[in-house]
């Protein structure tokens, strides 16, 4: 029979051949590196049979899907090792996550990280045995009977939740069998590098009313060298932890009196307001107007927008004058109401309406993390109302802003196009038109992207921007969402050139995303060593003696009068102590002044990371610092 390869070539294989046999036909080298396959776009085991006309793609560890299969298999090896050492435990779920996997387990006797050594030893034994991994399926009733026989009540519950008539798949390696959709590696011996990394508690199915299970996290890589690099990155990430640095640099506080609601301190407010000032500057330049909408609005508004049906579990609610209301989790419905306050002509469009709106979302306590996951944050929203023929140009304009901002901060990024999710609203035609409009804009920009199937918003497809920081981690920040639905639900109108009323098309977009989260990312990206324009304190003036104290104070005041942010350290401490403290505070410039500097009107300049860079006239230094601040030089 004939099959089609990824490059379009036809390959002849024997009738009934599986994916591994096809890989061997292509080359022995490919067969050795193969870990899974795709048949007609569906990820499958290498043992999956082929049929006439199938499109086949062999997956290796160079492919993201290959590493996913690799780590999923390692999760099963962890489960097998756990069952061998702790036969009375019960298995729950073991999915793949970013950079690794975990398995949730119900232990009779609690375990700790001290037990990892013996678990890893058993995992290595399983890997060394190179056990074949075999897939088999059972009808629902037989699947329940099998897992009941093994006393795996969590697996039984999962199967019972599946539809009647569903065929259930299992994977067997040695004497261990686990419920799983798959796919998996052909044998356990394919795993080359793994490590268990941490332990945590996790409610069964994420429900706080259900039993707390033990979650064991692990990671696995194709090569030991890659795993070593990963752990080096983690060590670097610990040094850059924004929670630790945020406390040390007095940027923000996380208090029990407001869990999930960060307190911004004076230094943090300088940083936040500097970002907001920059945001306003570029948006004024690009023709945006700014609005502010209420934090609390009526339930009927959220029902009309669709958020009540799709998002109410994440919303805070209240009653005002007996009427049900909700604290806004998003800014867009308020933007709809602002648009409707005035009649609009086609000549008015596009209207680019920005809002730095404070939004609140009910996150579970276990999901909160510093500034990265909070319960309230400032979203740098904008809603663009436009004519259908303006879509491509407006999307390109947003991409240009996002590219400018991320480039300024020194971020690389990649782009994902997210398509229609299952719980969406609107017609197939609207979704197709919206998705095609995004694709057209990306293609005209020549911007590479990958498709993220089914991950769009409930009202429209979107383009997501994933930043890469200086140690290689990625963060999803900017997004562009095209919306045909909300203008219809709110009955937005404009008068067209034909004199008739029409519906505008709408873009939702953010650049920073959450300003609070973006600050957390910046703290870690720069390790707290902000460029001059972002630093809460740009210059510290350090007098050597009391005789130079007045000069230091006057110098700091003079710099502050020019718009710079300067402080004089007038403590009765030794100079070395003052320099060390300023270094720990990560201040970009330290100015050492003594009798000579007072007499000559100069400063001895120390630059962060470079040390003493020499003496210069105070006016010369102020001009240098002002220039660096104005041009927003990163490093």
C-alpha positions in Angstrom: 0.0 0.0 0.0 1.0 3.6 -0.4 1.2 6.4 2.2 2.2 10.0 2.0 5.1 11.5 4.0 5.4 14.9 5.5 7.4 16.3 2.5 4.7 15.0 0.1 6.7 12.0 -1.1 4.8 8.7 -1.6 6.1 5.6 0.3 5.2 2.0 -0.5 5.0 -0.3 2.6 3.6 -3.8 3.1 -0.1 -4.2 3.7 -0.8 -4.0 7.5 2.5 -2.2 8.2 2.7 0.0 11.3 4.4 3.3 11.8 7.7 1.8 13.1 7.9 -0.4 10.0 7.4 2.6 7.8 10.1 4.5 9.7 12.5 1.5 9.1 11.6 1.6 5.4 12.6 5.3 5.3 15.9 4.8 7.2 17.3 2.8 10.1 18.5 6.0 11.7 15.0 7.5 11.7 13.6 4.3 13.2 16.2 4.5 16.0 15.3 8.1 16.9 11.5 7.7 16.4 9.4 8.0 19.5 5.8 8.4 18.1 4.1 9.2 14.8 1.3 11.3 13.4 -1.3 9.6 11.1 -3.4 12.2 9.3 -2.4 14.7 11.9 -3.3 12.6 15.0 -0.4 11.7 17.4 -0.2 7.9 17.8 2.1 5.1 19.0 4.7 3.7 16.6 2.8 0.4 16.8 -0.3 2.1 15.2 -1.3 0.4 11.9 -1.3 2.3 8.6 -3.9 2.2 5.8 -3.8 3.0 2.2 -3.5 6.8 1.5 -2.6 7.7 5.1 -0.5 10.8 5.7 2.4 9.8 8.0 4.8 12.0 10.0 7.5 10.3 12.2 8.0 12.1 15.5 11.4 12.3 17.2 12.6 14.1 20.3 13.5 17.1 18.2 9.7 17.7 17.9 7.7 19.2 20.8 5.2 16.3 20.6 8.1 13.8 20.9 9.3 15.3 24.2 5.7 15.3 25.4 5.4 11.5 24.7 8.8 11.0 26.3 7.8 12.7 29.5 4.4 11.1 29.6 6.1 7.7 29.5 8.4 8.8 32.3 5.3 9.6 34.4 4.1 6.0 33.9 7.6 4.7 34.9 7.2 6.9 38.1 3.8 5.3 38.7 5.1 1.8 38.2 8.0 2.5 40.6 5.7 3.9 43.2 3.3 0.9 43.0 6.3 -1.4 43.4 7.6 0.3 46.5 4.2 1.3 48.0 1.8 -1.3 46.7 -1.1 0.0 48.9 -1.1 3.5 47.3 -3.7 4.4 44.7 -2.9 6.3 41.5 -4.9 9.3 40.3 -3.6 11.2 37.2 -0.1 11.8 35.7 -0.1 14.4 32.9 2.8 16.2 31.2 3.4 19.9 32.1 5.9 22.5 30.9 9.4 21.0 31.3 8.2 17.9 33.0 5.4 15.9 34.4 3.7 15.0 37.7 1.7 12.2 39.2 -1.1 12.6 41.9 -1.1 9.7 44.3 -3.0 8.7 47.4 -0.6 7.3 49.9 -1.5 5.5 53.1 1.8 6.6 54.7 2.9 10.1 53.7 6.2 10.4 51.8 8.7 13.2 51.6 11.5 14.3 49.2 13.8 12.1 51.3 12.1 9.1 49.6 13.0 10.3 46.1 16.3 8.4 46.0 14.7 5.0 46.4 11.9 5.9 44.0 14.5 7.1 41.4 16.5 3.9 41.9 13.4 1.8 41.1 12.7 3.9 38.1 16.2 3.3 36.8 15.7 -0.4 37.3 12.5 -0.3 35.2 14.3 1.7 32.5 17.2 -0.7 32.4 14.8 -3.6 32.0 13.7 -2.0 28.7 10.2 -3.2 29.1 8.0 -3.2 26.0 5.1 -0.8 26.3 1.9 -2.2 24.8 -1.4 -0.6 24.2 -4.7 -2.4 24.5 -8.4 -1.3 24.7 -11.4 -2.5 26.6 -15.1 -1.7 26.6 -16.2 0.5 29.4 -17.6 -2.2 31.6 -14.5 -4.4 31.3 -12.3 -1.3 31.9 -14.1 -0.6 35.2 -13.8 -4.3 36.2 -10.0 -4.3 35.5 -9.3 -1.1 37.5 -11.6 -2.4 40.3 -9.6 -5.6 40.4 -6.5 -3.5 41.0 -8.4 -1.4 43.6 -7.7 1.8 41.7 -10.8 3.7 42.7 -9.6 7.0 41.1 -9.2 5.3 37.7 -12.7 3.7 38.1 -14.2 7.2 38.7 -12.4 8.6 35.6 -13.8 5.7 33.5 -17.3 6.1 34.9 -17.3 9.7 33.8 -16.7 8.7 30.2 -19.6 8.2 27.8 -21.4 4.9 27.4 -20.0 2.9 24.5 -16.5 4.6 24.8 -13.6 2.4 24.1 -11.0 2.7 26.9 -7.3 2.4 26.3 -4.6 1.1 28.6 -0.8 0.8 28.5 1.0 -2.2 29.9 4.7 -2.4 30.8 5.9 -5.5 32.6 3.4 -6.3 35.2 2.1 -2.7 35.5 -1.0 -1.5 33.7 -2.3 2.1 33.7 -5.4 3.8 32.2 -4.2 6.2 29.5 -5.1 7.8 26.2 -1.4 7.7 25.1 0.6 7.7 23.0 3.8 6.3 24.6 7.4 5.3 23.8 7.8 1.8 22.4 9.7 0.7 25.6 10.9 2.0 28.9 14.6 1.8 27.9 14.2 4.9 25.7 14.3 7.2 28.7 17.9 8.6 29.1 17.7 11.4 31.7 15.1 12.2 34.4 14.9 13.5 37.9 12.2 13.9 40.5 12.2 17.6 41.6 9.5 18.3 44.2 6.4 17.3 46.1 3.2 19.1 46.9 -0.4 18.6 47.9 -3.2 18.6 45.3 -6.9 18.1 45.7 -8.4 15.4 43.6 -9.8 17.0 40.5 -8.8 20.4 41.9 -11.9 20.3 44.2 -11.2 21.7 47.7 -14.0 19.5 49.0 -12.3 16.3 47.8 -9.3 14.4 49.2 -5.8 16.0 49.3 -3.4 13.8 47.2 0.4 13.8 47.0 1.7 15.3 43.8 5.2 14.3 42.8 6.8 16.5 40.1 9.6 15.2 37.8 11.3 16.2 34.6 12.9 14.3 31.8 15.2 15.2 28.9 16.6 13.5 25.8 20.1 14.0 27.1 21.7 14.5 30.5 23.5 17.6 29.2 20.1 19.2 28.4 18.8 18.3 31.9 21.9 19.8 33.5 21.3 23.0 31.5 17.7 23.0 32.7 18.7 22.8 36.4 21.3 25.5 35.9 18.5 27.7 34.5 16.4 26.9 37.6 19.2 27.9 39.9 19.5 31.2 38.0 15.7 31.6 38.2 15.9 31.3 42.0 18.4 34.2 42.1 15.9 36.2 40.0 12.8 35.2 41.9 10.6 38.3 41.7 9.0 37.6 45.1 12.4 37.6 46.8 13.7 40.6 44.8 10.5 42.5 45.2 10.9 42.3 49.0 14.6 43.1 48.9 14.1 46.1 46.6 11.0 47.3 48.5 8.8 47.1 45.4 5.8 45.3 46.7 4.5 43.3 49.6 2.3 40.2 49.8 0.3 40.3 53.0 -2.1 37.8 54.6 -4.6 40.7 55.1 -5.0 40.8 51.3 -4.1 37.4 49.8 -3.8 37.7 46.1 -4.0 41.5 46.2 -0.4 42.9 46.1 0.6 46.0 48.0 2.7 48.3 45.9 5.4 50.2 47.9 6.9 53.6 46.9 9.7 52.1 44.8 7.2 49.8 43.1 4.8 52.7 42.3 7.7 54.5 40.6 8.3 51.5 38.4 4.6 50.9 37.8 3.9 54.6 36.9 6.9 54.7 34.7 5.5 51.8 32.7 2.1 53.5 32.6 3.6 56.8 31.4 5.4 55.0 28.6 2.2 53.2 27.7 0.3 56.5 27.5 3.1 58.1 25.4 3.1 55.5 22.7 -0.7 55.2 22.6 -1.2 59.0 22.2 1.2 58.8 19.4 -0.8 56.0 17.7 -4.1 57.8 17.9 -5.7 56.1 21.0 -8.1 57.9 23.4 -8.2 56.8 27.0 -11.3 56.0 29.0 -12.1 54.6 32.5 -15.1 52.4 33.2 -16.5 51.4 36.6 -15.1 48.5 38.6 -18.6 47.3 39.6 -21.5 46.9 37.1 -24.8 45.1 37.0 -25.2 41.4 36.5 -27.4 42.1 33.4 -24.4 43.7 31.7 -22.3 40.5 32.2 -25.2 38.3 31.1 -25.4 40.4 27.9 -21.7 40.2 27.3 -21.6 36.4 27.8 -19.2 36.6 30.7 -21.8 35.5 33.2 -22.3 32.2 31.4 -18.6 31.6 30.6 -16.8 33.2 33.5 -19.0 33.6 36.6 -17.1 31.2 38.7 -14.1 33.6 38.5 -16.1 36.7 39.3 -16.7 38.5 42.6 -20.4 39.4 43.0 -22.3 41.8 45.3 -25.7 43.5 45.7 -26.2 47.2 45.4 -29.7 48.6 46.2 -31.0 45.1 45.9 -29.6 44.6 42.4 -27.1 41.8 41.6 -23.8 43.2 40.5 -20.3 41.9 39.7 -16.8 43.2 40.0 -15.4 43.4 36.5 -13.0 40.6 35.5 -12.5 42.3 32.1 -12.8 45.8 30.7 -14.6 45.1 27.4 -18.3 45.4 28.4 -17.6 48.9 29.8 -16.0 49.8 26.5 -19.1 48.7 24.7 -21.2 51.1 26.8 -18.8 54.0 26.1 -19.0 53.4 22.4 -22.8 53.5 22.5 -23.0 56.9 24.2 -22.5 58.7 20.9 -23.7 58.1 17.3 -20.9 57.1 15.0 -20.3 57.5 11.2 -18.0 55.4 9.1 -15.8 58.5 8.9 -15.2 58.2 12.7 -13.7 54.7 12.5 -11.4 53.3 13.5 -11.9 54.4 17.1 -9.0 53.2 19.3 -10.1 53.3 22.9 -7.6 52.4 25.6 -8.2 51.6 29.3 -5.9 50.9 32.1 -8.6 49.1 34.0 -8.3 47.4 37.4 -9.9 44.0 37.1 -10.6 41.3 39.7 -10.7 37.5 39.2 -11.3 34.9 41.8 -8.2 32.7 41.7 -7.9 29.7 44.0 -5.4 30.2 46.8 -3.2 27.4 45.6 -2.8 29.1 42.2 -1.6 32.5 43.6 2.0 33.3 42.9 3.6 36.7 43.6 2.7 39.2 40.9 2.4 36.4 38.3 -1.0 35.1 39.5 -3.1 37.6 41.5 -6.7 38.4 42.2 -6.6 41.9 41.0 -4.4 43.6 38.3 -4.3 46.5 35.9 -5.0 45.3 32.4 -3.7 47.6 29.6 -6.7 47.1 27.4 -7.6 48.7 24.2 -10.7 48.2 22.1 -10.6 49.1 18.5 -13.9 49.7 16.6 -13.5 49.5 12.9 -14.9 48.9 9.4 -14.5 45.4 7.9 -12.0 46.7 5.4 -9.8 48.2 8.2 -9.2 44.9 10.0 -5.9 43.9 8.4 -4.4 47.4 8.8 -5.5 47.8 12.4 -4.0 44.4 13.4 -0.8 45.3 11.7 -0.8 48.5 13.7 -1.2 46.6 17.0 1.5 44.2 16.1 3.8 47.1 15.4 3.2 48.5 18.9 3.8 45.2 20.5 7.0 44.6 18.6 8.2 48.1 19.6 7.5 47.5 23.3 9.0 44.1 23.6 12.1 45.1 21.6 12.6 48.0 23.9 12.8 45.7 26.9 15.1 43.3 25.2 12.6 40.5 24.7 12.4 38.0 21.8 9.0 36.6 21.2 7.1 34.0 19.2 3.5 34.2 18.0 0.6 31.7 18.3 -2.8 31.8 16.5 -5.5 30.4 18.8 -8.7 29.2 17.1 -12.3 28.5 18.0 -12.9 26.7 21.4 -15.7 24.3 22.1 -17.7 26.7 24.4 -17.7 29.6 21.9 -20.6 31.7 20.7 -21.4 32.9 17.2 -21.8 31.5 13.8 -19.4 29.3 11.8 -19.2 32.0 9.2 -18.2 34.8 11.6 -15.5 32.6 13.1 -14.1 31.6 9.8 -14.1 35.3 8.7 -12.4 36.4 11.9 -9.8 33.6 11.8 -9.0 34.3 8.1 -8.6 38.0 8.9 -6.0 37.3 11.5 -4.1 34.9 9.2 -4.1 37.5 6.4 -2.6 40.1 8.7 0.1 37.7 10.0 0.9 36.6 6.4 1.2 40.2 5.1 3.5 41.0 8.0 5.6 37.9 7.2 5.3 37.0 10.9 5.9 33.3 11.6 3.3 31.7 13.9 2.0 28.3 15.1 -1.6 27.4 15.3 -3.0 26.6 18.8 -6.2 24.8 18.1 -9.3 25.5 20.2 -7.6 28.0 22.5 -9.3 31.2 21.4 -11.6 33.3 23.5 -15.3 32.4 23.7 -16.1 35.4 21.4 -13.3 35.2 18.8 -9.9 33.9 17.7 -6.8 35.5 18.9 -3.1 36.1 18.3 -0.9 35.5 21.4 2.6 36.8 21.9 5.0 34.7 24.0 8.0 36.6 25.4 11.3 34.9 25.9 13.3 36.2 28.8 17.1 36.3 29.2 17.3 32.8 30.7 15.1 31.2 28.0 11.7 31.1 29.8 8.6 32.1 27.9 5.7 34.2 29.1 2.4 34.8 27.4 1.7 38.6 27.5 0.3 40.4 24.5 -2.8 39.3 22.7 -5.0 40.5 19.8 -8.5 39.1 19.8 -10.9 39.7 16.8 -14.5 39.9 17.9 -17.6 39.8 15.7 -19.8 38.7 18.6 -19.8 41.5 21.2 -20.8 44.3 18.8 -23.8 42.2 17.9 -24.7 41.4 21.5 -24.5 45.1 22.4 -26.1 46.3 19.2 -23.2 48.6 18.3 -23.8 50.6 15.2 -22.3 53.1 12.8 -23.8 54.9 9.8 -22.1 53.7 6.6 -21.3 55.6 3.4 -24.7 54.3 2.1 -26.6 56.0 4.9 -27.6 52.7 6.4 -26.7 51.4 9.9 -24.0 48.7 10.2 -22.2 46.7 12.9 -18.6 47.6 13.6 -15.9 45.0 13.9 -13.9 45.0 17.2 -10.4 44.1 18.3 -9.6 43.5 22.0 -5.8 43.8 22.6 -3.3 44.1 25.4 0.5 44.8 25.2 1.7 44.3 28.8 -1.3 42.1 29.6 -1.3 42.5 33.3 1.0 45.4 34.3 1.6 43.7 37.7 2.6 40.5 36.0 4.7 42.3 33.5 6.6 43.9 36.4 7.2 40.5 37.8 8.6 39.4 34.5 10.8 42.4 34.2 12.1 41.9 37.7 13.2 38.4 36.8 14.4 39.3 33.3 16.7 42.0 34.7 17.4 40.2 38.0 16.3 43.5 39.6 19.0 45.5 37.8 16.6 47.8 35.9 17.9 50.1 33.2 18.2 53.7 34.2 14.8 54.8 32.8 13.0 52.1 34.9 15.0 52.2 38.1 13.0 53.6 41.1 16.2 55.3 42.3 18.5 56.2 39.4 21.3 57.9 41.3 22.7 57.6 44.8 24.9 60.4 46.0 27.4 59.2 48.6 29.3 61.8 50.6 32.7 60.6 52.0 32.6 63.0 54.9 30.2 65.2 56.8 31.8 68.2 55.0 30.5 67.0 51.7 26.9 66.2 53.0 25.5 69.6 52.0 26.9 69.3 48.5 25.5 65.8 48.2 22.0 66.9 49.3 22.1 69.9 46.9 23.3 67.7 44.0 20.4 65.2 44.6 17.9 68.0 44.7 19.3 69.5 41.5 18.9 66.2 39.7 15.4 65.7 41.1 14.5 69.1 39.7 15.5 68.0 36.2 13.2 65.0 36.5 15.8 62.4 37.5 15.2 60.2 40.6 18.2 60.8 43.0 18.8 60.3 46.7 21.6 61.4 48.9 22.8 58.8 51.5 23.6 61.1 54.5 24.0 58.3 57.0 27.0 58.4 59.3 28.4 55.2 57.7 31.7 54.4 56.1 31.9 54.9 52.4 32.4 51.2 51.7 29.1 50.5 53.6 27.2 53.1 51.6 28.6 51.7 48.3 27.7 48.1 49.2 24.2 49.1 50.2 23.6 51.0 47.0 24.9 48.0 45.1 22.5 45.7 46.9 19.7 48.1 46.1 20.9 47.7 42.4 21.0 51.5 41.8 22.5 52.2 38.3 24.7 55.1 39.3 26.6 56.0 42.5 28.2 59.4 42.8 31.0 59.6 45.4 31.7 63.1 46.6 34.4 64.4 48.9 36.3 67.7 49.5 37.9 67.6 46.0 34.5 67.2 44.3 32.9 69.9 46.5 35.8 72.3 45.5 35.7 71.4 41.8 32.0 70.9 41.3 32.6 67.4 40.1 31.4 63.8 40.9 33.3 60.5 41.0 31.0 58.1 39.1 30.5 54.5 39.8 28.3 52.6 37.3 26.5 49.4 38.3 28.4 46.4 37.0 31.5 48.4 35.9 32.7 50.1 39.1 34.6 53.4 39.0 34.3 55.0 35.6 36.0 58.3 36.5 35.4 61.9 37.4 33.2 64.4 35.5 31.6 67.7 36.0 28.2 67.4 37.7 26.5 69.1 34.7 28.1 66.5 32.4 26.9 63.6 34.5 23.3 65.0 34.7 23.3 65.4 30.9 24.5 61.9 30.4 22.0 60.4 32.8 19.1 62.5 31.3 20.0 61.3 27.9 20.1 57.7 29.0 16.7 58.1 30.7 15.1 59.9 27.7 16.3 57.4 25.1 15.2 54.5 27.4 18.5 52.7 26.9 18.4 49.2 28.2 22.1 48.3 28.7 
